[in-house]
Amino acid sequence: MFDVGEKQIFNPGMRSVRALLIYLMAVFIGGALLAPWLYFLAERGASHRSGLYHLAPFHRFLDRSLLGLALIGLWPLLRYLGIRSWREVGFSRDGGGWRKAGLGFLIGFGSLALVAAVVIIGGAREVHISGDVGKQLLGAILTAAVVAILEEVLFRGGLFGALRKALQWPVALVISSAVYALVHFLKKGNSPAQVDWLSGLGLLPQMFRNFADLSYIVPAFFVLLLVGAILALAYQRTGSLYMSIGLHAGWIFWFRAYLALTKATVKSGSSFWGTDWLIDGWLAFLVLGAVFLVLWKWLPGKVRGEFVLTPALSSEERENRIQPNGQNGPLV
C-alpha cells in the first residue's frame, strides 16, 4: 500500500510549501518596496490640494501595499498550486451554501459572544457605548463579510486546499493554520518621522516584534493557531468554504463590536481575560477549543475513511486512475 517512492510522497507537498514561501516573500518585500512610491505619490497629490487634506501615516501605505500585492498574486498562486476553478477553491454548487454559512456565523458569533459575556461578568470589561454605534456596527458587518471571504479563499481554499492535495490533510491543516497564525500575529510598525525609499523595509522587522514577547505568544499565538484549525476543519468536513466563511465572519464581527460596545477595566489585560483583541486570552482558548471538539465530533467526514492515512498520488497517477464509472481519466 505504501510502496511509493519518497519523491512521489513528499515532492508535491514541498512544491506547495516552496510556492507559498515565495509568495509570502514577494508580498512582504514587494509591498515594503512599493509603499514609499505610493506614499510619495499621495504626498505629491496632497501638495496640490487644500491644507485640509490629511496624509495618512506611512504604516497605512505599507498595509495597503501588502494587501494589494497579496490579492494580485493570489490567483497566480492558486493556478500554480493546481487550483483552476472556483469550485476547486471551495465554492461548490451542491446546494445548502447559505445554510452552511448561516450556521457557521451563528457558531462563530455565539462562541465569542460567550467569551465577551464571561469577560464582562468577570469584571475585566464593562459595557460602554460611545460615538455612533450604528455606524461602527455597520462597519463591522461589512468588514466581516469582505475579510472573511478573502481570507478563507486564501488560507483555506488556496493554501490548505493545495497542501492537502500533496500531504495528509491533518498535516496540511497544521501547516496552513501555522501560516495563518503567523500572518495575523504581525503588528503594525511605527511610522518613521522621515520617509525614504527604504522605510518600508525598515518597518518589516517591527511587524514581528510580538514574537519577542513570550508572555504574549502564550496564549495569543496558540489561539490563532486554533482558529485556523477550526476553519480548516470546517472546510475539510463540509467540502466547501461556506461554513468557514460564516464562522470567520461571526468572529470578525465580534472583534469590532467588542471595541464599540465595551471598555477595559483595571482587571483587563491579564493572560486569562485577554485584551481589547478578545481572542488573546486563555478564556478564548478554552471556548474555541470546545468549538473545535464539537465540530470534530458533530460534522461528519466528507469522505468515508478520511482519517486513514494514504500516500499522496503523483499527478501522473491521478490522471490515469480509474474512476468509479470504470473509465480512465483524471479525478474530479
NUMAR-364471 format. One record per residue: residue in one letter; x, y, z of N, C-alpha, C, O in turn. Coordinates in steps of 0.1 Angstrom, whole numbers, padded with zeros to 4 digits, always signed. Example, Ala and Ser with C-alpha at 12.3 -4.5 7.8 and 13.67 -1.06 7.14 Angstrom:
<nodes>
A+0132-0057+0078+0123-0045+0078+0132-0033+0078+0142-0033+0085
S+0128-0022+0071+0137-0011+0071+0129+0000+0079+0134+0011+0080
</nodes>
This chain:
<nodes>
M+0008-0012+0000+0000+0000+0000+0008+0013+0000+0005+0022-0007
F+0019+0012+0007+0028+0024+0008+0041+0022+0000+0051+0028+0003
D+0040+0013-0010+0051+0011-0019+0052+0022-0029+0050+0020-0041
V+0055+0033-0024+0056+0045-0032+0069+0052-0029+0072+0054-0017
G+0076+0057-0039+0088+0063-0037+0087+0076-0029+0077+0082-0029
E+0098+0079-0021+0098+0091-0013+0095+0103-0021+0089+0113-0016
K+0100+0103-0033+0099+0115-0041+0084+0118-0044+0080+0129-0045
Q+0077+0107-0047+0062+0109-0050+0055+0114-0038+0045+0122-0040
I+0058+0110-0026+0051+0114-0015+0054+0128-0011+0045+0136-0007
F+0066+0132-0011+0070+0144-0004+0072+0156-0014+0070+0167-0010
N+0076+0153-0027+0078+0164-0036+0066+0173-0038+0068+0185-0039
P+0054+0168-0041+0043+0176-0043+0040+0186-0031+0037+0197-0033
G+0042+0180-0019+0040+0189-0007+0051+0200-0006+0047+0211-0003
M+0063+0196-0009+0074+0206-0008+0072+0216-0019+0075+0228-0017
R+0067+0212-0030+0064+0222-0041+0054+0232-0036+0055+0244-0039
S+0043+0228-0029+0033+0237-0024+0039+0246-0014+0036+0258-0014
V+0047+0241-0004+0053+0249+0006+0063+0259+0000+0063+0271+0004
R+0071+0255-0010+0080+0264-0016+0073+0275-0023+0077+0287-0022
A+0062+0272-0030+0054+0282-0037+0048+0292-0027+0048+0304-0030
L+0044+0287-0016+0038+0296-0005+0049+0305+0000+0046+0317+0002
L+0061+0300+0003+0072+0308+0008+0076+0319-0002+0078+0331+0002
I+0076+0316-0014+0080+0326-0025+0069+0336-0025+0072+0348-0026
Y+0056+0332-0024+0045+0341-0025+0046+0351-0013+0044+0363-0015
L+0048+0346-0001+0049+0354+0011+0061+0364+0010+0060+0376+0014
M+0072+0359+0005+0084+0368+0004+0081+0379-0006+0085+0391-0004
A+0075+0375-0017+0072+0385-0027+0062+0396-0022+0063+0408-0025
V+0052+0391-0014+0042+0401-0008+0049+0410+0001+0047+0423+0001
F+0057+0405+0011+0063+0413+0021+0074+0422+0016+0074+0435+0018
I+0083+0417+0008+0094+0425+0003+0089+0435-0008+0092+0446-0008
G+0080+0429-0017+0075+0438-0027+0066+0449-0022+0067+0461-0026
G+0058+0446-0011+0049+0456-0005+0058+0466+0002+0054+0478+0002
A+0069+0462+0008+0077+0472+0015+0084+0481+0005+0086+0493+0008
L+0088+0476-0006+0094+0485-0017+0084+0494-0024+0087+0505-0028
L+0071+0489-0025+0061+0497-0032+0055+0508-0023+0051+0518-0028
A+0055+0506-0010+0048+0515-0001+0054+0530-0002+0046+0539-0003
P+0067+0532-0002+0073+0545-0004+0068+0552-0017+0065+0564-0017
W+0067+0545-0028+0062+0550-0040+0048+0556-0039+0045+0567-0043
L+0040+0547-0033+0026+0552-0030+0025+0564-0021+0017+0573-0023
Y+0034+0564-0011+0034+0575-0001+0038+0588-0008+0031+0598-0006
F+0048+0587-0016+0053+0599-0023+0043+0604-0034+0041+0616-0035
L+0036+0595-0040+0025+0599-0050+0014+0606-0042+0009+0616-0047
A+0010+0600-0031+0000+0607-0023+0004+0620-0017-0004+0630-0017
E+0017+0621-0014+0022+0633-0008+0022+0644-0019+0019+0656-0016
R+0026+0640-0031+0025+0650-0042+0011+0654-0045+0009+0666-0048
G+0002+0645-0045-0012+0649-0047-0017+0658-0036-0025+0667-0038
A-0013+0656-0023-0017+0664-0012-0012+0678-0014-0019+0688-0009
S+0000+0680-0020+0006+0693-0021-0002+0702-0030-0001+0714-0030
H-0011+0696-0039-0019+0703-0048-0033+0706-0043-0041+0711-0050
R-0035+0701-0031-0049+0703-0025-0048+0713-0014-0038+0718-0011
S-0060+0715-0008-0060+0725+0003-0054+0719+0015-0051+0707+0016
G-0051+0728+0025-0044+0724+0037-0053+0715+0046-0048+0709+0056
L-0066+0713+0042-0075+0704+0050-0072+0690+0047-0076+0681+0054
Y-0065+0687+0036-0062+0673+0032-0051+0667+0042-0041+0673+0044
H-0055+0656+0048-0045+0650+0058-0039+0637+0052-0047+0628+0048
L-0026+0636+0051-0019+0625+0046-0019+0614+0056-0014+0616+0068
A-0023+0602+0053-0023+0591+0062-0009+0587+0066+0001+0590+0058
P-0007+0582+0078+0007+0578+0082+0012+0567+0073+0005+0560+0067
F+0025+0566+0073+0032+0557+0063+0028+0542+0065+0027+0535+0056
H+0027+0538+0078+0024+0524+0080+0011+0519+0073+0010+0508+0070
R+0002+0529+0071-0011+0525+0064-0008+0523+0049-0014+0514+0043
F+0002+0530+0044+0005+0527+0030+0012+0514+0029+0010+0507+0019
L+0020+0510+0039+0026+0497+0039+0015+0486+0040+0016+0476+0033
D+0005+0488+0048-0006+0478+0050-0013+0476+0037-0016+0465+0032
R-0016+0488+0030-0023+0487+0017-0015+0480+0006-0020+0473-0002
S-0002+0483+0006+0007+0477-0004+0007+0462-0002+0007+0454-0011
L+0009+0457+0011+0009+0443+0013-0004+0436+0009-0004+0426+0003
L-0015+0443+0013-0028+0437+0009-0030+0436-0006-0035+0426-0011
G-0026+0447-0013-0028+0448-0027-0020+0437-0034-0025+0430-0043
L-0007+0435-0031+0001+0425-0037-0004+0411-0033-0003+0402-0042
A-0009+0409-0021-0014+0396-0017-0026+0393-0026-0028+0381-0030
L-0035+0402-0029-0047+0400-0037-0043+0397-0052-0048+0389-0059
I-0033+0405-0057-0029+0404-0071-0022+0391-0073-0024+0384-0084
G-0014+0386-0064-0007+0374-0065-0015+0361-0062-0010+0350-0064
L-0027+0363-0056-0035+0351-0052-0038+0342-0063-0036+0330-0062
W-0044+0347-0074-0049+0338-0084-0037+0331-0091-0038+0319-0094
P-0026+0338-0094-0014+0330-0100-0009+0320-0090-0005+0309-0095
L-0009+0322-0077-0005+0312-0067-0014+0300-0068-0010+0289-0068
L-0027+0303-0068-0037+0292-0069-0035+0283-0082-0036+0271-0081
R-0033+0290-0093-0031+0283-0105-0019+0274-0105-0019+0263-0109
Y-0008+0280-0099+0005+0272-0098+0003+0260-0089+0009+0249-0091
L-0006+0261-0079-0008+0250-0070-0018+0240-0075-0022+0230-0068
G-0023+0242-0087-0032+0233-0094-0046+0235-0091-0055+0227-0094
I-0050+0247-0086-0064+0251-0083-0068+0260-0095-0064+0271-0095
R-0077+0255-0103-0080+0262-0116-0095+0266-0117-0099+0271-0128
S-0103+0265-0107-0117+0269-0107-0121+0273-0094-0116+0269-0084
W-0132+0281-0093-0138+0284-0080-0144+0272-0073-0144+0272-0061
R-0148+0262-0080-0152+0250-0074-0141+0243-0066-0143+0238-0055
E-0129+0243-0072-0118+0237-0065-0114+0245-0053-0108+0240-0044
V-0116+0258-0054-0113+0267-0042-0122+0264-0030-0118+0264-0019
G-0134+0260-0033-0143+0256-0022-0157+0262-0024-0166+0260-0015
F-0160+0268-0036-0174+0273-0038-0181+0263-0047-0184+0265-0059
S-0186+0252-0040-0193+0241-0047-0207+0245-0050-0212+0255-0044
R-0213+0238-0059-0227+0241-0063-0236+0230-0059-0246+0227-0066
D-0233+0224-0048-0242+0212-0044-0253+0216-0035-0261+0208-0030
G-0256+0229-0034-0267+0234-0026-0264+0235-0011-0255+0229-0006
G-0272+0243-0004-0270+0244+0010-0259+0254+0014-0255+0254+0026
G-0254+0262+0005-0243+0271+0008-0247+0281+0018-0240+0284+0028
W-0258+0287+0016-0263+0298+0025-0266+0292+0039-0263+0298+0049
R-0271+0280+0039-0274+0273+0052-0261+0271+0060-0261+0273+0072
K-0251+0266+0053-0238+0263+0060-0232+0276+0065-0227+0277+0076
A-0233+0287+0056-0227+0299+0060-0234+0305+0072-0228+0310+0082
G-0247+0304+0072-0255+0309+0083-0253+0302+0096-0251+0307+0107
L-0251+0288+0095-0248+0280+0107-0234+0284+0112-0232+0285+0124
G-0225+0285+0103-0211+0289+0107-0211+0302+0114-0204+0304+0124
F-0219+0312+0109-0220+0325+0115-0225+0325+0129-0220+0331+0138
L-0236+0317+0131-0242+0315+0144-0232+0309+0154-0231+0313+0166
I-0224+0299+0150-0214+0293+0158-0203+0303+0162-0199+0304+0173
G-0198+0310+0152-0187+0320+0154-0192+0331+0163-0185+0335+0172
F-0204+0337+0160-0210+0348+0167-0212+0343+0182-0209+0350+0191
G-0218+0332+0183-0222+0327+0197-0210+0324+0205-0210+0327+0217
S-0199+0318+0199-0188+0315+0207-0181+0327+0213-0177+0327+0225
L-0179+0337+0205-0172+0349+0210-0182+0358+0218-0177+0365+0227
A-0195+0357+0216-0204+0364+0224-0203+0358+0238-0204+0365+0248
L-0201+0345+0239-0199+0338+0252-0187+0343+0259-0187+0346+0271
V-0176+0344+0252-0163+0349+0257-0165+0364+0262-0161+0367+0273
A-0172+0372+0254-0174+0386+0258-0182+0387+0271-0180+0395+0280
A-0193+0379+0271-0202+0379+0283-0195+0375+0295-0196+0381+0306
V-0186+0364+0295-0179+0360+0307-0169+0370+0311-0167+0373+0323
V-0162+0377+0301-0153+0388+0305-0160+0399+0312-0155+0404+0322
I-0172+0403+0307-0179+0414+0314-0184+0410+0328-0183+0417+0337
I-0189+0397+0329-0194+0392+0342-0182+0392+0351-0183+0394+0363
G-0170+0388+0346-0158+0387+0355-0152+0400+0358-0143+0401+0366
G-0157+0411+0353-0153+0424+0356-0141+0429+0349-0135+0440+0353
A-0136+0422+0339-0124+0426+0331-0128+0437+0321-0119+0444+0316
R-0140+0438+0317-0145+0449+0308-0159+0452+0313-0166+0445+0320
E-0164+0464+0308-0177+0468+0311-0184+0474+0299-0177+0479+0290
V-0197+0473+0299-0204+0479+0287-0202+0494+0287-0204+0501+0297
H-0199+0499+0275-0196+0513+0273-0199+0516+0259-0191+0513+0250
I-0210+0523+0256-0214+0527+0243-0211+0541+0241-0216+0550+0248
S-0202+0544+0231-0198+0558+0228-0198+0560+0213-0196+0550+0205
G-0200+0572+0209-0199+0575+0194-0211+0570+0187-0221+0566+0193
D-0210+0569+0174-0220+0564+0165-0220+0549+0165-0213+0543+0156
V-0226+0542+0174-0226+0528+0175-0231+0521+0162-0226+0511+0157
G-0242+0527+0157-0248+0521+0145-0238+0521+0133-0237+0511+0126
K-0231+0532+0132-0221+0533+0121-0210+0523+0123-0205+0516+0114
Q-0205+0521+0136-0195+0512+0139-0199+0497+0137-0191+0489+0131
L-0211+0494+0140-0216+0481+0138-0218+0478+0123-0216+0466+0119
L-0223+0488+0116-0224+0486+0101-0210+0483+0095-0208+0475+0087
G-0200+0491+0100-0187+0489+0095-0182+0475+0099-0174+0468+0091
A-0186+0470+0111-0182+0457+0115-0188+0446+0106-0181+0436+0103
I-0200+0448+0102-0207+0438+0093-0200+0438+0079-0197+0427+0074
L-0197+0449+0074-0191+0450+0061-0177+0444+0061-0172+0436+0052
T-0169+0448+0072-0156+0442+0073-0156+0427+0075-0148+0420+0069
A-0166+0422+0083-0167+0408+0085-0169+0400+0072-0163+0390+0069
A-0178+0406+0063-0182+0399+0051-0170+0399+0041-0166+0388+0036
V-0163+0410+0040-0152+0411+0030-0140+0403+0034-0134+0395+0027
V-0136+0406+0047-0124+0399+0052-0125+0384+0052-0116+0376+0049
A-0137+0379+0057-0139+0365+0058-0138+0358+0045-0132+0348+0043
I-0144+0364+0034-0144+0358+0021-0129+0358+0016-0125+0347+0011
L-0122+0369+0016-0109+0370+0011-0099+0360+0018-0092+0353+0012
E-0100+0360+0032-0090+0352+0039-0094+0337+0038-0084+0329+0038
E-0106+0334+0037-0109+0319+0035-0105+0314+0021-0101+0303+0020
V-0107+0323+0011-0102+0319-0002-0087+0317-0002-0082+0307-0008
L-0080+0326+0005-0065+0325+0005-0060+0313+0014-0053+0305+0009
F-0064+0313+0027-0058+0304+0036-0065+0290+0036-0057+0280+0037
R-0078+0289+0034-0084+0276+0034-0085+0271+0019-0080+0260+0016
G-0092+0278+0011-0094+0274-0003-0081+0272-0010-0079+0263-0018
G-0072+0282-0008-0059+0282-0016-0048+0273-0009-0044+0263-0014
L-0044+0278+0003-0033+0272+0010-0036+0258+0015-0029+0248+0011
F-0046+0256+0023-0050+0243+0028-0054+0234+0017-0051+0222+0017
G-0062+0239+0008-0067+0231-0003-0055+0225-0012-0056+0214-0016
A-0045+0234-0014-0034+0229-0022-0025+0219-0014-0021+0209-0020
L-0023+0222-0002-0014+0214+0007-0020+0200+0008-0013+0190+0009
R-0033+0199+0010-0039+0186+0012-0040+0177+0000-0043+0166+0000
K-0037+0183-0012-0036+0175-0024-0023+0167-0024-0022+0157-0030
A-0013+0172-0017+0000+0166-0017+0004+0160-0003+0012+0151-0003
L-0003+0164+0008+0000+0159+0021-0012+0153+0027-0023+0156+0023
Q-0011+0145+0038-0022+0141+0045-0029+0153+0051-0023+0163+0055
W-0043+0153+0051-0050+0165+0054-0047+0171+0068-0047+0183+0070
P-0045+0162+0079-0041+0168+0092-0028+0175+0091-0027+0186+0098
V-0019+0171+0083-0006+0178+0082-0008+0191+0075-0003+0202+0079
A-0016+0191+0065-0020+0203+0057-0027+0213+0067-0025+0225+0066
L-0036+0208+0075-0043+0216+0085-0033+0223+0094-0034+0235+0097
V-0023+0216+0099-0013+0222+0109-0005+0233+0102-0003+0244+0107
I+0000+0230+0090+0009+0239+0083+0001+0252+0079+0005+0263+0081
S-0011+0250+0073-0019+0262+0069-0023+0270+0081-0024+0283+0080
S-0026+0264+0092-0030+0271+0105-0019+0279+0110-0020+0290+0116
A-0007+0273+0110+0005+0280+0115+0008+0292+0106+0012+0303+0112
V+0007+0291+0093+0009+0303+0085-0002+0314+0087+0002+0325+0088
Y-0014+0309+0089-0025+0319+0092-0022+0326+0105-0023+0338+0106
A-0018+0318+0116-0015+0324+0129-0003+0334+0128-0003+0345+0133
L+0007+0330+0120+0019+0339+0118+0016+0352+0112+0020+0362+0117
V+0008+0352+0101+0004+0364+0094-0004+0373+0104-0003+0385+0104
H-0014+0367+0111-0022+0375+0120-0016+0379+0133-0021+0388+0140
F-0004+0374+0136+0003+0378+0148+0012+0390+0145+0018+0395+0155
L+0013+0394+0133+0022+0406+0130+0015+0418+0135+0003+0419+0137
K+0023+0428+0139+0019+0440+0145+0023+0452+0136+0033+0452+0129
K+0014+0462+0136+0018+0474+0128+0030+0481+0133+0032+0482+0145
G+0038+0485+0123+0051+0492+0127+0048+0507+0130+0037+0512+0126
N+0057+0514+0136+0056+0528+0139+0061+0536+0126+0072+0534+0122
S+0053+0545+0122+0057+0553+0110+0069+0561+0113+0070+0568+0123
P+0079+0561+0104+0091+0569+0106+0088+0584+0105+0079+0588+0098
A+0096+0592+0112+0095+0606+0111+0098+0612+0097+0091+0621+0092
Q+0107+0605+0090+0111+0609+0076+0110+0597+0068+0117+0587+0070
V+0102+0597+0057+0100+0586+0049+0110+0586+0037+0112+0597+0031
D+0117+0575+0035+0126+0574+0023+0123+0561+0016+0113+0554+0019
W+0131+0558+0006+0128+0546-0003+0129+0533+0004+0124+0523+0000
L+0136+0533+0015+0138+0520+0023+0130+0520+0036+0132+0510+0044
S+0121+0529+0038+0113+0530+0050+0104+0517+0052+0102+0513+0063
G+0099+0512+0041+0091+0500+0042+0098+0488+0047+0093+0481+0055
L+0111+0486+0042+0119+0475+0046+0123+0477+0061+0124+0467+0068
G+0124+0490+0065+0127+0492+0079+0116+0489+0089+0118+0486+0100
L+0103+0490+0084+0092+0487+0092+0089+0472+0093+0083+0468+0103
L+0094+0464+0084+0091+0449+0084+0096+0443+0097+0088+0435+0103
P+0108+0445+0102+0112+0439+0115+0103+0443+0127+0101+0434+0136
Q+0098+0455+0126+0089+0459+0137+0076+0451+0137+0070+0449+0148
M+0072+0447+0126+0059+0439+0125+0060+0426+0132+0050+0420+0135
F+0073+0421+0134+0075+0408+0140+0078+0409+0155+0082+0399+0161
R+0077+0421+0161+0082+0423+0174+0073+0415+0185+0078+0413+0196
N+0061+0411+0181+0053+0403+0191+0060+0390+0194+0057+0385+0205
F+0068+0385+0185+0074+0372+0187+0085+0373+0198+0090+0363+0202
A+0089+0385+0201+0099+0387+0212+0093+0387+0226+0101+0387+0236
D+0080+0387+0227+0073+0387+0240+0067+0374+0242+0056+0371+0238
L+0074+0365+0250+0069+0352+0253+0055+0352+0260+0047+0343+0258
S+0053+0362+0269+0041+0362+0276+0029+0365+0267+0018+0362+0271
Y+0032+0371+0256+0021+0374+0246+0019+0363+0236+0008+0360+0232
I+0030+0356+0233+0029+0345+0224+0020+0334+0230+0012+0328+0223
V+0022+0332+0243+0013+0322+0251+0003+0330+0259+0007+0337+0269
P-0010+0330+0256-0016+0321+0247-0020+0327+0233-0025+0319+0225
A-0017+0340+0230-0023+0346+0218-0020+0339+0205-0029+0336+0197
F-0007+0335+0203-0004+0328+0191-0011+0314+0190-0015+0310+0179
F-0012+0307+0201-0019+0294+0201-0034+0295+0199-0040+0286+0193
V-0040+0306+0203-0054+0309+0200-0056+0310+0185-0065+0305+0179
L-0047+0318+0179-0048+0320+0164-0046+0307+0157-0052+0304+0147
L-0037+0299+0162-0034+0285+0156-0047+0277+0157-0050+0270+0147
L-0054+0278+0168-0066+0271+0170-0077+0276+0161-0085+0268+0155
V-0078+0289+0159-0088+0295+0150-0086+0290+0136-0095+0286+0129
G-0073+0289+0131-0070+0284+0118-0074+0269+0117-0079+0265+0106
A-0072+0262+0127-0075+0248+0127-0090+0246+0126-0095+0237+0119
I-0098+0253+0134-0113+0252+0133-0118+0255+0119-0126+0248+0114
L-0112+0266+0113-0117+0270+0099-0113+0259+0089-0121+0256+0080
A-0101+0254+0090-0097+0243+0081-0105+0230+0083-0109+0223+0073
L-0108+0227+0096-0116+0215+0099-0130+0217+0093-0136+0207+0087
A-0136+0229+0094-0149+0231+0088-0149+0229+0073-0159+0223+0067
Y-0139+0234+0067-0137+0232+0052-0136+0217+0048-0142+0212+0039
Q-0127+0210+0056-0124+0196+0053-0137+0188+0055-0140+0179+0046
R-0145+0190+0065-0156+0182+0068-0168+0185+0059-0176+0176+0056
T-0170+0197+0056-0182+0201+0048-0179+0201+0033-0189+0200+0025
G-0166+0201+0029-0163+0201+0015-0165+0214+0007-0163+0214-0005
S-0167+0225+0015-0168+0238+0008-0164+0248+0019-0162+0246+0030
L-0163+0261+0014-0158+0272+0022-0170+0279+0030-0167+0288+0038
Y-0182+0275+0027-0193+0283+0032-0194+0284+0047-0195+0295+0053
M-0192+0272+0054-0193+0273+0068-0180+0280+0074-0182+0287+0084
S-0169+0278+0068-0157+0285+0072-0159+0300+0071-0155+0308+0080
I-0165+0305+0060-0167+0319+0058-0177+0324+0069-0174+0335+0075
G-0187+0317+0072-0197+0321+0082-0190+0322+0096-0192+0331+0103
L-0182+0312+0100-0175+0312+0112-0166+0324+0113-0166+0331+0123
H-0158+0326+0103-0149+0337+0103-0156+0351+0104-0152+0359+0111
A-0167+0352+0097-0175+0365+0097-0180+0367+0111-0180+0378+0116
G-0185+0357+0117-0191+0358+0131-0180+0363+0141-0183+0371+0149
W-0168+0358+0139-0157+0362+0148-0153+0376+0145-0151+0384+0155
I-0151+0379+0133-0147+0393+0130-0157+0403+0134-0153+0414+0139
F-0170+0400+0133-0180+0410+0137-0178+0412+0152-0179+0424+0157
W-0175+0402+0160-0173+0404+0174-0161+0411+0178-0160+0419+0188
F-0150+0410+0170-0138+0417+0172-0141+0432+0172-0137+0440+0181
R-0149+0436+0162-0152+0450+0160-0163+0455+0170-0161+0466+0176
A-0173+0447+0173-0183+0451+0182-0178+0452+0196-0183+0460+0204
Y-0169+0443+0200-0163+0443+0213-0157+0457+0216-0158+0462+0228
L-0150+0463+0207-0144+0476+0209-0154+0487+0210-0153+0496+0217
A-0165+0485+0202-0175+0495+0201-0185+0495+0213-0190+0505+0217
L-0186+0484+0219-0196+0482+0230-0191+0481+0244-0198+0481+0254
T-0178+0479+0245-0172+0477+0259-0159+0485+0260-0154+0491+0250
K-0155+0487+0273-0142+0493+0275-0135+0486+0286-0141+0479+0294
A-0122+0487+0287-0114+0480+0297-0116+0485+0311-0119+0496+0313
T-0113+0476+0320-0113+0479+0335-0099+0476+0340-0090+0473+0332
V-0098+0478+0353-0085+0475+0359-0081+0461+0358-0069+0457+0359
K-0090+0451+0356-0087+0437+0355-0083+0433+0341-0078+0422+0339
S-0085+0441+0331-0083+0437+0317-0068+0436+0315-0060+0442+0322
G-0065+0429+0304-0051+0427+0300-0044+0415+0306-0032+0412+0302
S-0051+0407+0314-0045+0395+0320-0044+0384+0310-0052+0385+0300
S-0036+0374+0312-0035+0364+0302-0047+0355+0302-0050+0348+0292
F-0056+0355+0312-0068+0348+0312-0079+0355+0304-0085+0349+0295
W-0082+0368+0308-0092+0375+0302-0089+0380+0288-0098+0381+0279
G-0076+0383+0285-0073+0389+0272-0074+0404+0272-0077+0410+0282
T-0071+0410+0261-0071+0424+0259-0082+0429+0250-0092+0422+0249
D-0081+0440+0244-0091+0445+0235-0093+0436+0223-0104+0437+0217
W-0084+0427+0221-0084+0419+0209-0094+0407+0211-0097+0401+0201
L-0098+0404+0223-0108+0395+0227-0104+0380+0226-0107+0372+0235
I-0096+0376+0216-0092+0362+0215-0077+0359+0219-0072+0349+0215
D-0071+0368+0227-0057+0366+0230-0056+0362+0245-0045+0364+0251
G-0066+0356+0251-0065+0351+0264-0069+0336+0265-0074+0330+0256
W-0066+0330+0277-0069+0316+0279-0084+0313+0279-0088+0302+0275
L-0092+0323+0283-0107+0321+0282-0111+0318+0268-0118+0308+0265
A-0106+0326+0258-0110+0324+0244-0104+0311+0239-0111+0304+0232
F-0092+0307+0244-0087+0294+0240-0095+0282+0245-0098+0273+0237
L-0101+0283+0257-0109+0272+0262-0122+0271+0254-0127+0261+0251
V-0128+0283+0251-0141+0283+0244-0139+0278+0230-0147+0270+0225
L-0129+0283+0223-0127+0279+0209-0122+0264+0209-0125+0257+0199
G-0115+0260+0219-0111+0246+0220-0124+0237+0220-0124+0226+0214
A-0134+0241+0228-0146+0234+0228-0153+0234+0215-0159+0224+0211
V-0153+0245+0207-0158+0246+0194-0152+0236+0185-0158+0229+0177
F-0138+0235+0185-0131+0226+0177-0136+0211+0180-0138+0204+0171
L-0137+0208+0193-0141+0194+0196-0155+0191+0192-0158+0180+0187
V-0164+0201+0193-0178+0199+0189-0178+0197+0174-0185+0188+0169
L-0171+0205+0166-0171+0203+0152-0165+0190+0148-0170+0184+0138
W-0154+0186+0154-0148+0174+0152-0157+0162+0153-0158+0153+0146
K-0165+0163+0164-0174+0152+0167-0187+0153+0159-0193+0142+0155
W-0192+0165+0157-0205+0167+0151-0205+0166+0136-0214+0160+0130
L-0196+0173+0130-0195+0173+0115-0191+0160+0110-0180+0155+0113
P-0199+0154+0101-0195+0141+0095-0183+0143+0085-0182+0153+0079
G-0175+0132+0084-0164+0133+0074-0170+0134+0060-0180+0127+0057
K-0164+0142+0052-0169+0144+0038-0167+0131+0030-0175+0128+0021
V-0156+0124+0033-0153+0111+0026-0152+0100+0036-0145+0102+0046
R-0158+0089+0034-0157+0078+0043-0142+0074+0044-0135+0072+0034
G-0137+0072+0056-0124+0068+0059-0114+0079+0057-0102+0077+0054
E-0118+0092+0060-0109+0103+0057-0097+0103+0067-0087+0109+0065
F-0099+0096+0078-0088+0095+0088-0077+0085+0085-0067+0084+0092
V-0080+0077+0075-0070+0067+0071-0059+0074+0063-0062+0081+0053
L-0046+0073+0068-0035+0080+0061-0031+0072+0049-0027+0060+0050
T-0033+0077+0037-0029+0071+0025-0019+0079+0017-0018+0091+0019
P-0010+0073+0010+0000+0080+0003-0005+0090-0007-0015+0087-0014
A+0002+0101-0009-0002+0111-0019+0000+0105-0033+0010+0098-0035
L-0009+0109-0042-0007+0104-0056+0001+0114-0064+0000+0126-0062
S+0009+0109-0073+0016+0118-0082+0006+0123-0092-0005+0118-0094
S+0009+0134-0100+0000+0139-0110-0003+0129-0120-0014+0128-0126
E+0007+0121-0124+0005+0111-0134-0004+0100-0130-0013+0095-0137
E-0003+0096-0117-0012+0086-0111-0027+0091-0111-0036+0084-0114
R-0028+0104-0108-0042+0110-0107-0048+0110-0121-0060+0107-0122
E-0040+0113-0131-0045+0113-0145-0050+0099-0150-0059+0098-0157
N-0043+0089-0145-0045+0076-0150-0054+0067-0141-0058+0056-0145
R-0057+0072-0130-0065+0064-0120-0079+0061-0126-0085+0070-0132
I-0084+0049-0124-0097+0045-0129-0108+0052-0121-0108+0050-0108
Q-0118+0058-0127-0129+0065-0120-0140+0055-0117-0139+0043-0122
P-0149+0058-0108-0160+0049-0104-0168+0043-0116-0173+0032-0115
N-0169+0050-0127-0177+0045-0138-0169+0035-0147-0174+0031-0157
G-0156+0033-0143-0148+0023-0150-0140+0029-0161-0132+0022-0167
Q-0141+0042-0163-0134+0049-0174-0121+0054-0168-0120+0059-0157
N-0110+0054-0176-0098+0060-0172-0099+0075-0174-0106+0080-0184
G-0092+0083-0166-0093+0097-0168-0090+0104-0155-0089+0098-0144
P-0088+0118-0155-0085+0125-0143-0096+0125-0133-0108+0125-0136
L-0092+0124-0120-0102+0125-0110-0108+0139-0108-0100+0149-0110
V-0120+0141-0105-0126+0154-0103-0132+0155-0090-0138+0165-0086
</nodes>
